[in-house]
Amino acid sequence: MIVNLTEAAVSRVKEMMAAEEENGLFLRVGVKGGGCSGLSYGMGFDKEIHEGDHEEDFDGLKVVIDQDSAKILKGTTIDFKQNMMGGGFTIDNPNAIASCGCGSSFRTATNAGTPEEC
C-alpha cells in the first residue's frame, strides 16, 4: 500500500464524488513541483488510468497514484478533520523533511522539487 486513507477521508471523498453525478470517477492523488518548499500535493477526480499508475481500494473508493508520486507518497496517511471552522483534508507524509510556513508545500530528503517564491 502506498497511501492510507482514514475512514473519515474515504467518507468525505465519497460524498464529494456523489455530488459530481458522474460515473467512473476515482480519486487521483499526486505530487507536483511548486510551492515555496518545492513540492505540492494534488488530489482530484479523474477517469483515465495511465501506464505505470498504482491502484488502491478503500472500501470501494478507487485511489490512483502515478508512478513518480508513489515514491514520494509511500507511507502517507490522508485524513479528513472537521472542526468549528469547517473541515479539510490533512496529509501526514513521513518522507517530508521540511515544509513551508503555510504547510502547503514540502520537500523530501531525495527530492527538493522546484521551489517558488512565496
N, CA, C and O atoms as CSV, one atom per row, in Angstrom:
chain,resi,resn,atom,element,x,y,z
A,1,MET,N,N,0.840,-1.171,0.000
A,1,MET,CA,C,0.000,0.000,0.000
A,1,MET,C,C,0.893,1.245,0.000
A,1,MET,O,O,1.850,1.329,0.769
A,2,ILE,N,N,0.580,2.188,-0.847
A,2,ILE,CA,C,1.363,3.417,-0.939
A,2,ILE,C,C,0.834,4.465,0.027
A,2,ILE,O,O,1.596,5.047,0.799
A,3,VAL,N,N,-0.466,4.705,-0.017
A,3,VAL,CA,C,-1.086,5.668,0.892
A,3,VAL,C,C,-2.167,4.974,1.707
A,3,VAL,O,O,-2.653,3.904,1.340
A,4,ASN,N,N,-2.531,5.598,2.815
A,4,ASN,CA,C,-3.635,5.115,3.626
A,4,ASN,C,C,-4.647,6.246,3.759
A,4,ASN,O,O,-4.279,7.370,4.097
A,5,LEU,N,N,-5.898,5.962,3.499
A,5,LEU,CA,C,-6.976,6.920,3.725
A,5,LEU,C,C,-7.757,6.466,4.939
A,5,LEU,O,O,-8.153,5.304,5.032
A,6,THR,N,N,-7.979,7.378,5.867
A,6,THR,CA,C,-8.768,7.063,7.050
A,6,THR,C,C,-10.234,6.915,6.652
A,6,THR,O,O,-10.635,7.305,5.555
A,7,GLU,N,N,-11.025,6.346,7.561
A,7,GLU,CA,C,-12.469,6.217,7.306
A,7,GLU,C,C,-13.099,7.573,7.038
A,7,GLU,O,O,-13.952,7.699,6.160
A,8,ALA,N,N,-12.686,8.594,7.792
A,8,ALA,CA,C,-13.246,9.942,7.610
A,8,ALA,C,C,-12.917,10.485,6.222
A,8,ALA,O,O,-13.769,11.105,5.585
A,9,ALA,N,N,-11.701,10.261,5.752
A,9,ALA,CA,C,-11.299,10.733,4.429
A,9,ALA,C,C,-12.079,9.997,3.338
A,9,ALA,O,O,-12.562,10.620,2.393
A,10,VAL,N,N,-12.202,8.687,3.466
A,10,VAL,CA,C,-12.946,7.899,2.479
A,10,VAL,C,C,-14.398,8.370,2.414
A,10,VAL,O,O,-14.952,8.552,1.330
A,11,SER,N,N,-15.001,8.564,3.569
A,11,SER,CA,C,-16.389,9.007,3.633
A,11,SER,C,C,-16.567,10.362,2.955
A,11,SER,O,O,-17.507,10.549,2.182
A,12,ARG,N,N,-15.677,11.301,3.237
A,12,ARG,CA,C,-15.789,12.651,2.662
A,12,ARG,C,C,-15.567,12.624,1.159
A,12,ARG,O,O,-16.281,13.306,0.423
A,13,VAL,N,N,-14.601,11.856,0.687
A,13,VAL,CA,C,-14.347,11.759,-0.756
A,13,VAL,C,C,-15.559,11.152,-1.455
A,13,VAL,O,O,-15.954,11.616,-2.525
A,14,LYS,N,N,-16.151,10.119,-0.861
A,14,LYS,CA,C,-17.344,9.501,-1.460
A,14,LYS,C,C,-18.492,10.506,-1.543
A,14,LYS,O,O,-19.219,10.534,-2.537
A,15,GLU,N,N,-18.662,11.335,-0.503
A,15,GLU,CA,C,-19.703,12.375,-0.531
A,15,GLU,C,C,-19.446,13.357,-1.674
A,15,GLU,O,O,-20.360,13.701,-2.423
A,16,MET,N,N,-18.214,13.797,-1.799
A,16,MET,CA,C,-17.852,14.745,-2.856
A,16,MET,C,C,-18.032,14.123,-4.237
A,16,MET,O,O,-18.483,14.783,-5.173
A,17,MET,N,N,-17.677,12.856,-4.352
A,17,MET,CA,C,-17.805,12.157,-5.621
A,17,MET,C,C,-19.274,12.013,-6.022
A,17,MET,O,O,-19.622,12.168,-7.192
A,18,ALA,N,N,-20.132,11.716,-5.044
A,18,ALA,CA,C,-21.566,11.582,-5.312
A,18,ALA,C,C,-22.147,12.897,-5.824
A,18,ALA,O,O,-23.045,12.898,-6.666
A,19,ALA,N,N,-21.637,14.010,-5.318
A,19,ALA,CA,C,-22.116,15.318,-5.752
A,19,ALA,C,C,-21.728,15.619,-7.198
A,19,ALA,O,O,-22.368,16.441,-7.853
A,20,GLU,N,N,-20.689,14.961,-7.698
A,20,GLU,CA,C,-20.244,15.154,-9.083
A,20,GLU,C,C,-21.230,14.558,-10.088
A,20,GLU,O,O,-21.279,14.991,-11.239
A,21,GLU,N,N,-22.003,13.582,-9.666
A,21,GLU,CA,C,-23.008,12.923,-10.513
A,21,GLU,C,C,-22.428,12.437,-11.841
A,21,GLU,O,O,-23.049,12.582,-12.894
A,22,GLU,N,N,-21.236,11.861,-11.775
A,22,GLU,CA,C,-20.597,11.317,-12.968
A,22,GLU,C,C,-20.065,9.927,-12.647
A,22,GLU,O,O,-19.415,9.736,-11.619
A,23,ASN,N,N,-20.328,8.974,-13.500
A,23,ASN,CA,C,-19.893,7.600,-13.290
A,23,ASN,C,C,-18.436,7.413,-13.694
A,23,ASN,O,O,-17.912,8.133,-14.545
A,24,GLY,N,N,-17.797,6.434,-13.068
A,24,GLY,CA,C,-16.450,6.047,-13.465
A,24,GLY,C,C,-15.336,6.900,-12.887
A,24,GLY,O,O,-14.183,6.765,-13.297
A,25,LEU,N,N,-15.654,7.773,-11.946
A,25,LEU,CA,C,-14.620,8.619,-11.356
A,25,LEU,C,C,-13.848,7.874,-10.279
A,25,LEU,O,O,-14.375,6.966,-9.636
A,26,PHE,N,N,-12.608,8.263,-10.090
A,26,PHE,CA,C,-11.805,7.775,-8.982
A,26,PHE,C,C,-11.000,8.955,-8.458
A,26,PHE,O,O,-10.939,10.005,-9.097
A,27,LEU,N,N,-10.382,8.779,-7.295
A,27,LEU,CA,C,-9.555,9.819,-6.702
A,27,LEU,C,C,-8.124,9.633,-7.161
A,27,LEU,O,O,-7.546,8.559,-6.999
A,28,ARG,N,N,-7.554,10.683,-7.736
A,28,ARG,CA,C,-6.146,10.669,-8.114
A,28,ARG,C,C,-5.396,11.516,-7.093
A,28,ARG,O,O,-5.751,12.666,-6.838
A,29,VAL,N,N,-4.348,10.924,-6.513
A,29,VAL,CA,C,-3.503,11.605,-5.539
A,29,VAL,C,C,-2.114,11.694,-6.146
A,29,VAL,O,O,-1.602,10.715,-6.688
A,30,GLY,N,N,-1.503,12.876,-6.052
A,30,GLY,CA,C,-0.185,13.033,-6.643
A,30,GLY,C,C,0.611,14.155,-6.016
A,30,GLY,O,O,0.161,14.838,-5.095
A,31,VAL,N,N,1.805,14.321,-6.546
A,31,VAL,CA,C,2.727,15.355,-6.107
A,31,VAL,C,C,3.238,16.050,-7.355
A,31,VAL,O,O,3.514,15.400,-8.364
A,32,LYS,N,N,3.367,17.372,-7.291
A,32,LYS,CA,C,3.929,18.123,-8.406
A,32,LYS,C,C,4.920,19.137,-7.856
A,32,LYS,O,O,4.885,19.466,-6.670
A,33,GLY,N,N,5.794,19.628,-8.708
A,33,GLY,CA,C,6.739,20.653,-8.304
A,33,GLY,C,C,6.024,21.964,-8.054
A,33,GLY,O,O,5.029,22.277,-8.708
A,34,GLY,N,N,6.539,22.731,-7.101
A,34,GLY,CA,C,5.973,24.043,-6.826
A,34,GLY,C,C,5.870,24.313,-5.342
A,34,GLY,O,O,6.245,23.481,-4.516
A,35,GLY,N,N,5.361,25.480,-5.013
A,35,GLY,CA,C,5.270,25.894,-3.620
A,35,GLY,C,C,6.629,26.357,-3.130
A,35,GLY,O,O,7.644,26.103,-3.778
A,36,CYS,N,N,6.655,27.024,-2.009
A,36,CYS,CA,C,7.920,27.593,-1.532
A,36,CYS,C,C,8.905,26.541,-1.033
A,36,CYS,O,O,10.096,26.834,-0.925
A,37,SER,N,N,8.453,25.330,-0.726
A,37,SER,CA,C,9.379,24.273,-0.309
A,37,SER,C,C,9.752,23.339,-1.451
A,37,SER,O,O,10.671,22.534,-1.302
A,38,GLY,N,N,9.068,23.424,-2.583
A,38,GLY,CA,C,9.475,22.658,-3.758
A,38,GLY,C,C,8.503,21.627,-4.287
A,38,GLY,O,O,8.496,21.364,-5.489
A,39,LEU,N,N,7.666,21.021,-3.424
A,39,LEU,CA,C,6.699,20.013,-3.861
A,39,LEU,C,C,5.333,20.335,-3.265
A,39,LEU,O,O,5.242,20.822,-2.138
A,40,SER,N,N,4.276,20.063,-4.019
A,40,SER,CA,C,2.907,20.295,-3.549
A,40,SER,C,C,2.054,19.064,-3.811
A,40,SER,O,O,2.248,18.361,-4.803
A,41,TYR,N,N,1.112,18.813,-2.914
A,41,TYR,CA,C,0.181,17.694,-3.072
A,41,TYR,C,C,-0.946,18.090,-4.012
A,41,TYR,O,O,-1.311,19.261,-4.121
A,42,GLY,N,N,-1.486,17.087,-4.683
A,42,GLY,CA,C,-2.659,17.287,-5.516
A,42,GLY,C,C,-3.631,16.140,-5.321
A,42,GLY,O,O,-3.232,14.978,-5.251
A,43,MET,N,N,-4.910,16.477,-5.235
A,43,MET,CA,C,-5.965,15.461,-5.146
A,43,MET,C,C,-7.118,15.946,-6.004
A,43,MET,O,O,-7.509,17.112,-5.941
A,44,GLY,N,N,-7.655,15.041,-6.803
A,44,GLY,CA,C,-8.794,15.398,-7.635
A,44,GLY,C,C,-9.396,14.164,-8.259
A,44,GLY,O,O,-8.841,13.068,-8.180
A,45,PHE,N,N,-10.542,14.361,-8.880
A,45,PHE,CA,C,-11.222,13.250,-9.533
A,45,PHE,C,C,-10.710,13.101,-10.957
A,45,PHE,O,O,-10.387,14.084,-11.624
A,46,ASP,N,N,-10.643,11.865,-11.405
A,46,ASP,CA,C,-10.140,11.553,-12.738
A,46,ASP,C,C,-10.905,10.352,-13.270
A,46,ASP,O,O,-11.577,9.646,-12.519
A,47,LYS,N,N,-10.795,10.129,-14.578
A,47,LYS,CA,C,-11.429,8.971,-15.215
A,47,LYS,C,C,-10.432,8.143,-16.011
A,47,LYS,O,O,-10.760,7.046,-16.463
A,48,GLU,N,N,-9.208,8.659,-16.189
A,48,GLU,CA,C,-8.224,7.980,-17.016
A,48,GLU,C,C,-7.111,7.359,-16.189
A,48,GLU,O,O,-6.517,8.005,-15.326
A,49,ILE,N,N,-6.843,6.082,-16.476
A,49,ILE,CA,C,-5.705,5.377,-15.889
A,49,ILE,C,C,-4.557,5.472,-16.889
A,49,ILE,O,O,-4.752,5.255,-18.085
A,50,HIS,N,N,-3.358,5.797,-16.398
A,50,HIS,CA,C,-2.182,5.912,-17.259
A,50,HIS,C,C,-1.226,4.758,-16.973
A,50,HIS,O,O,-1.258,4.167,-15.894
A,51,GLU,N,N,-0.402,4.452,-17.921
A,51,GLU,CA,C,0.579,3.380,-17.748
A,51,GLU,C,C,1.467,3.703,-16.545
A,51,GLU,O,O,1.956,4.824,-16.408
A,52,GLY,N,N,1.668,2.725,-15.691
A,52,GLY,CA,C,2.500,2.901,-14.510
A,52,GLY,C,C,1.744,3.370,-13.276
A,52,GLY,O,O,2.313,3.420,-12.186
A,53,ASP,N,N,0.461,3.715,-13.435
A,53,ASP,CA,C,-0.331,4.138,-12.277
A,53,ASP,C,C,-0.523,2.985,-11.297
A,53,ASP,O,O,-0.657,1.829,-11.698
A,54,HIS,N,N,-0.533,3.316,-10.014
A,54,HIS,CA,C,-0.828,2.344,-8.963
A,54,HIS,C,C,-2.281,2.541,-8.545
A,54,HIS,O,O,-2.738,3.670,-8.361
A,55,GLU,N,N,-3.001,1.432,-8.397
A,55,GLU,CA,C,-4.405,1.492,-7.987
A,55,GLU,C,C,-4.566,0.854,-6.614
A,55,GLU,O,O,-4.026,-0.217,-6.340
A,56,GLU,N,N,-5.329,1.542,-5.750
A,56,GLU,CA,C,-5.632,1.026,-4.423
A,56,GLU,C,C,-7.125,1.174,-4.181
A,56,GLU,O,O,-7.774,2.023,-4.793
A,57,ASP,N,N,-7.671,0.358,-3.296
A,57,ASP,CA,C,-9.100,0.391,-2.997
A,57,ASP,C,C,-9.311,0.568,-1.498
A,57,ASP,O,O,-8.711,-0.132,-0.682
A,58,PHE,N,N,-10.171,1.513,-1.157
A,58,PHE,CA,C,-10.526,1.766,0.237
A,58,PHE,C,C,-12.046,1.715,0.355
A,58,PHE,O,O,-12.737,2.688,0.054
A,59,ASP,N,N,-12.552,0.570,0.795
A,59,ASP,CA,C,-13.986,0.389,0.983
A,59,ASP,C,C,-14.774,0.818,-0.258
A,59,ASP,O,O,-15.777,1.525,-0.160
A,60,GLY,N,N,-14.304,0.382,-1.413
A,60,GLY,CA,C,-14.994,0.692,-2.666
A,60,GLY,C,C,-14.577,1.998,-3.317
A,60,GLY,O,O,-15.041,2.305,-4.416
A,61,LEU,N,N,-13.717,2.777,-2.673
A,61,LEU,CA,C,-13.202,4.014,-3.264
A,61,LEU,C,C,-11.883,3.701,-3.961
A,61,LEU,O,O,-10.917,3.283,-3.322
A,62,LYS,N,N,-11.851,3.903,-5.263
A,62,LYS,CA,C,-10.649,3.642,-6.041
A,62,LYS,C,C,-9.742,4.873,-5.968
A,62,LYS,O,O,-10.161,5.994,-6.258
A,63,VAL,N,N,-8.483,4.631,-5.572
A,63,VAL,CA,C,-7.480,5.684,-5.476
A,63,VAL,C,C,-6.329,5.324,-6.414
A,63,VAL,O,O,-5.834,4.197,-6.402
A,64,VAL,N,N,-5.912,6.295,-7.225
A,64,VAL,CA,C,-4.864,6.067,-8.209
A,64,VAL,C,C,-3.720,7.053,-7.954
A,64,VAL,O,O,-3.945,8.234,-7.691
A,65,ILE,N,N,-2.494,6.542,-8.038
A,65,ILE,CA,C,-1.291,7.334,-7.783
A,65,ILE,C,C,-0.323,7.085,-8.929
A,65,ILE,O,O,-0.041,5.936,-9.270
A,66,ASP,N,N,0.191,8.167,-9.527
A,66,ASP,CA,C,1.147,7.985,-10.619
A,66,ASP,C,C,2.471,7.461,-10.075
A,66,ASP,O,O,2.768,7.589,-8.887
A,67,GLN,N,N,3.249,6.876,-10.958
A,67,GLN,CA,C,4.478,6.180,-10.577
A,67,GLN,C,C,5.479,7.099,-9.877
A,67,GLN,O,O,6.083,6.692,-8.885
A,68,ASP,N,N,5.672,8.322,-10.364
A,68,ASP,CA,C,6.636,9.236,-9.750
A,68,ASP,C,C,6.179,9.676,-8.362
A,68,ASP,O,O,6.988,9.749,-7.437
A,69,SER,N,N,4.899,9.968,-8.212
A,69,SER,CA,C,4.366,10.394,-6.917
A,69,SER,C,C,4.416,9.269,-5.898
A,69,SER,O,O,4.593,9.521,-4.706
A,70,ALA,N,N,4.260,8.029,-6.353
A,70,ALA,CA,C,4.235,6.880,-5.445
A,70,ALA,C,C,5.498,6.821,-4.597
A,70,ALA,O,O,5.433,6.487,-3.414
A,71,LYS,N,N,6.647,7.140,-5.188
A,71,LYS,CA,C,7.914,7.100,-4.456
A,71,LYS,C,C,7.926,8.123,-3.320
A,71,LYS,O,O,8.481,7.866,-2.251
A,72,ILE,N,N,7.320,9.266,-3.553
A,72,ILE,CA,C,7.318,10.362,-2.574
A,72,ILE,C,C,6.232,10.154,-1.522
A,72,ILE,O,O,6.389,10.582,-0.379
A,73,LEU,N,N,5.127,9.499,-1.901
A,73,LEU,CA,C,3.971,9.350,-1.014
A,73,LEU,C,C,3.974,8.064,-0.189
A,73,LEU,O,O,3.103,7.890,0.664
A,74,LYS,N,N,4.920,7.169,-0.415
A,74,LYS,CA,C,4.928,5.876,0.290
A,74,LYS,C,C,4.814,6.084,1.802
A,74,LYS,O,O,5.645,6.761,2.409
A,75,GLY,N,N,3.771,5.491,2.403
A,75,GLY,CA,C,3.563,5.575,3.844
A,75,GLY,C,C,2.719,6.762,4.294
A,75,GLY,O,O,2.533,6.963,5.494
A,76,THR,N,N,2.206,7.549,3.352
A,76,THR,CA,C,1.432,8.751,3.675
A,76,THR,C,C,0.020,8.398,4.128
A,76,THR,O,O,-0.602,7.485,3.585
A,77,THR,N,N,-0.481,9.121,5.122
A,77,THR,CA,C,-1.860,8.972,5.587
A,77,THR,C,C,-2.640,10.237,5.259
A,77,THR,O,O,-2.202,11.349,5.555
A,78,ILE,N,N,-3.800,10.050,4.645
A,78,ILE,CA,C,-4.697,11.162,4.323
A,78,ILE,C,C,-5.922,11.039,5.211
A,78,ILE,O,O,-6.556,9.986,5.268
A,79,ASP,N,N,-6.250,12.116,5.898
A,79,ASP,CA,C,-7.366,12.146,6.833
A,79,ASP,C,C,-8.262,13.331,6.491
A,79,ASP,O,O,-7.856,14.234,5.759
A,80,PHE,N,N,-9.471,13.323,7.019
A,80,PHE,CA,C,-10.371,14.475,6.916
A,80,PHE,C,C,-10.776,14.842,8.320
A,80,PHE,O,O,-11.289,14.013,9.072
A,81,LYS,N,N,-10.542,16.096,8.667
A,81,LYS,CA,C,-10.871,16.562,10.018
A,81,LYS,C,C,-11.916,17.667,9.931
A,81,LYS,O,O,-11.835,18.566,9.094
A,82,GLN,N,N,-12.894,17.570,10.816
A,82,GLN,CA,C,-13.978,18.555,10.894
A,82,GLN,C,C,-13.845,19.302,12.213
A,82,GLN,O,O,-13.632,18.686,13.257
A,83,ASN,N,N,-13.970,20.631,12.173
A,83,ASN,CA,C,-13.972,21.415,13.404
A,83,ASN,C,C,-14.955,22.578,13.269
A,83,ASN,O,O,-15.692,22.655,12.285
A,84,MET,N,N,-14.970,23.462,14.230
A,84,MET,CA,C,-15.931,24.563,14.223
A,84,MET,C,C,-15.731,25.518,13.042
A,84,MET,O,O,-16.668,26.209,12.642
A,85,MET,N,N,-14.537,25.561,12.491
A,85,MET,CA,C,-14.228,26.453,11.372
A,85,MET,C,C,-14.485,25.787,10.020
A,85,MET,O,O,-14.284,26.406,8.976
A,86,GLY,N,N,-14.921,24.550,10.034
A,86,GLY,CA,C,-15.147,23.820,8.794
A,86,GLY,C,C,-14.368,22.523,8.809
A,86,GLY,O,O,-14.117,21.948,9.868
A,87,GLY,N,N,-13.991,22.074,7.645
A,87,GLY,CA,C,-13.261,20.824,7.558
A,87,GLY,C,C,-12.237,20.870,6.446
A,87,GLY,O,O,-12.259,21.753,5.588
A,88,GLY,N,N,-11.342,19.903,6.479
A,88,GLY,CA,C,-10.343,19.827,5.437
A,88,GLY,C,C,-9.538,18.552,5.531
A,88,GLY,O,O,-9.527,17.869,6.555
A,89,PHE,N,N,-8.866,18.249,4.440
A,89,PHE,CA,C,-8.012,17.075,4.391
A,89,PHE,C,C,-6.651,17.404,4.996
A,89,PHE,O,O,-6.123,18.499,4.803
A,90,THR,N,N,-6.095,16.451,5.725
A,90,THR,CA,C,-4.742,16.581,6.240
A,90,THR,C,C,-3.902,15.454,5.654
A,90,THR,O,O,-4.392,14.347,5.430
A,91,ILE,N,N,-2.640,15.752,5.411
A,91,ILE,CA,C,-1.741,14.779,4.815
A,91,ILE,C,C,-0.521,14.640,5.716
A,91,ILE,O,O,0.187,15.611,5.980
A,92,ASP,N,N,-0.289,13.418,6.180
A,92,ASP,CA,C,0.859,13.125,7.027
A,92,ASP,C,C,1.816,12.246,6.219
A,92,ASP,O,O,1.599,11.045,6.056
A,93,ASN,N,N,2.874,12.874,5.721
A,93,ASN,CA,C,3.839,12.183,4.873
A,93,ASN,C,C,5.147,12.000,5.644
A,93,ASN,O,O,5.842,12.979,5.919
A,94,PRO,N,N,5.490,10.760,5.994
A,94,PRO,CA,C,6.719,10.516,6.752
A,94,PRO,C,C,7.983,10.828,5.960
A,94,PRO,O,O,9.069,10.905,6.535
A,95,ASN,N,N,7.854,11.008,4.654
A,95,ASN,CA,C,9.009,11.298,3.806
A,95,ASN,C,C,9.339,12.784,3.744
A,95,ASN,O,O,10.432,13.157,3.318
A,96,ALA,N,N,8.408,13.633,4.161
A,96,ALA,CA,C,8.635,15.081,4.129
A,96,ALA,C,C,9.597,15.464,5.251
A,96,ALA,O,O,9.359,15.152,6.418
A,97,ILE,N,N,10.683,16.143,4.887
A,97,ILE,CA,C,11.659,16.562,5.894
A,97,ILE,C,C,11.549,18.051,6.204
A,97,ILE,O,O,12.084,18.516,7.210
A,98,ALA,N,N,10.859,18.798,5.346
A,98,ALA,CA,C,10.681,20.233,5.568
A,98,ALA,C,C,9.400,20.667,4.870
A,98,ALA,O,O,9.033,20.118,3.831
A,99,SER,N,N,8.725,21.650,5.444
A,99,SER,CA,C,7.540,22.202,4.807
A,99,SER,C,C,7.560,23.706,4.980
A,99,SER,O,O,8.288,24.234,5.820
A,100,CYS,N,N,6.766,24.388,4.187
A,100,CYS,CA,C,6.721,25.842,4.267
A,100,CYS,C,C,5.870,26.267,5.458
A,100,CYS,O,O,5.186,25.447,6.069
A,101,GLY,N,N,5.919,27.528,5.775
A,101,GLY,CA,C,5.185,28.054,6.920
A,101,GLY,C,C,3.690,27.859,6.827
A,101,GLY,O,O,3.032,27.647,7.846
A,102,CYS,N,N,3.136,27.925,5.621
A,102,CYS,CA,C,1.688,27.758,5.469
A,102,CYS,C,C,1.288,26.293,5.372
A,102,CYS,O,O,0.100,25.973,5.410
A,103,GLY,N,N,2.275,25.392,5.247
A,103,GLY,CA,C,2.001,23.967,5.255
A,103,GLY,C,C,1.494,23.396,3.943
A,103,GLY,O,O,1.053,22.248,3.901
A,104,SER,N,N,1.547,24.183,2.861
A,104,SER,CA,C,1.005,23.675,1.598
A,104,SER,C,C,2.062,23.061,0.688
A,104,SER,O,O,1.715,22.470,-0.335
A,105,SER,N,N,3.332,23.184,1.029
A,105,SER,CA,C,4.355,22.532,0.212
A,105,SER,C,C,5.404,21.904,1.128
A,105,SER,O,O,5.465,22.196,2.322
A,106,PHE,N,N,6.226,21.036,0.540
A,106,PHE,CA,C,7.185,20.265,1.320
A,106,PHE,C,C,8.327,19.827,0.424
A,106,PHE,O,O,8.301,20.070,-0.783
A,107,ARG,N,N,9.324,19.186,1.001
A,107,ARG,CA,C,10.381,18.521,0.243
A,107,ARG,C,C,10.776,17.263,0.992
A,107,ARG,O,O,10.492,17.120,2.181
A,108,THR,N,N,11.429,16.357,0.292
A,108,THR,CA,C,11.910,15.122,0.911
A,108,THR,C,C,13.430,15.122,0.875
A,108,THR,O,O,14.042,16.002,0.271
A,109,ALA,N,N,14.031,14.146,1.514
A,109,ALA,CA,C,15.484,14.043,1.542
A,109,ALA,C,C,16.055,13.809,0.150
A,109,ALA,O,O,17.187,14.203,-0.128
A,110,THR,N,N,15.281,13.169,-0.727
A,110,THR,CA,C,15.781,12.839,-2.058
A,110,THR,C,C,15.161,13.661,-3.183
A,110,THR,O,O,15.544,13.506,-4.342
A,111,ASN,N,N,14.194,14.545,-2.851
A,111,ASN,CA,C,13.531,15.321,-3.893
A,111,ASN,C,C,13.198,16.718,-3.357
A,111,ASN,O,O,12.319,16.882,-2.511
A,112,ALA,N,N,13.920,17.714,-3.869
A,112,ALA,CA,C,13.702,19.099,-3.451
A,112,ALA,C,C,12.629,19.781,-4.291
A,112,ALA,O,O,12.185,20.879,-3.955
A,113,GLY,N,N,12.211,19.145,-5.373
A,113,GLY,CA,C,11.175,19.734,-6.224
A,113,GLY,C,C,11.647,20.988,-6.918
A,113,GLY,O,O,12.834,21.131,-7.214
A,114,THR,N,N,10.722,21.904,-7.181
A,114,THR,CA,C,11.020,23.160,-7.843
A,114,THR,C,C,10.451,24.308,-7.014
A,114,THR,O,O,9.345,24.780,-7.277
A,115,PRO,N,N,11.205,24.752,-6.019
A,115,PRO,CA,C,10.712,25.811,-5.145
A,115,PRO,C,C,10.388,27.094,-5.896
A,115,PRO,O,O,11.060,27.458,-6.861
A,116,GLU,N,N,9.343,27.770,-5.432
A,116,GLU,CA,C,8.933,29.056,-5.973
A,116,GLU,C,C,8.943,30.061,-4.841
A,116,GLU,O,O,8.951,29.676,-3.672
A,117,GLU,N,N,8.943,31.332,-5.164
A,117,GLU,CA,C,8.870,32.346,-4.125
A,117,GLU,C,C,7.488,32.392,-3.529
A,117,GLU,O,O,6.493,32.203,-4.229
A,118,CYS,N,N,7.424,32.646,-2.221
A,118,CYS,CA,C,6.123,32.753,-1.532
A,118,CYS,C,C,5.542,34.139,-1.738
A,118,CYS,O,O,4.456,34.433,-1.241
